[in-house]
Amino acid sequence: MKVGLHILDPRLRDWGFPRWGSAAAAGLDLHACLDGPLLLEPQAPPALIPAGVSVRIGDPDWCGLVFARSGLGHREGLVLGNGTGVIDADYEGPLLISAWNRNPPAGGMPIRIEPGERIAQLVFTRVMRPDFEIRDAQSEADAPERDGRPPGRGQGGFGSTGRR
């Protein structure tokens, strides 16, 4: 698969972009293309940080997913403001990283992001679009068996099967 990569910020070349952290890394490191340091205060609104690139995936069977780098999230509290960013195959605009400081407001530490710092990662993955079979919810609930099997779970959820 070929992905078009447009470098919007020329500083990225000096910062070593594009590169993966290791030969087996799944995520392509994304840099904070800032003009100066950014201080994210605990629980403040998320900031949109330019990654300095745009991509053209083009193939609707693929998408990009943007994740926070695990070390920054675990050690410092940096998470994505939207959890995970989704880059659709037809999106060709600049990549922006929604960064948020999850630390508690009372006594939590601010997070300082420097220009060029690797703060997120872009992972490419396949997309599956199922063919839906629309069913009437009432008729499903009344059916004692389906294809010789008992009806599926539908009650409880959220840990109802226990922890072990």
Secondary structure, DSSP 8 states (H G I E B T S, - for coil): ---EEEE--THHHHTT-S-BSSTT-SSEEEE---SS-EEE-TT---EEEEEEEEEE---TTEEEEEEE-HHIIIII-EEETTSSEEE-TT--SEEEEEEEE-S-TTT---EEE-TT-EEEEEEEEE----------HHHHHH-S-BTTB-----S--SSTT---
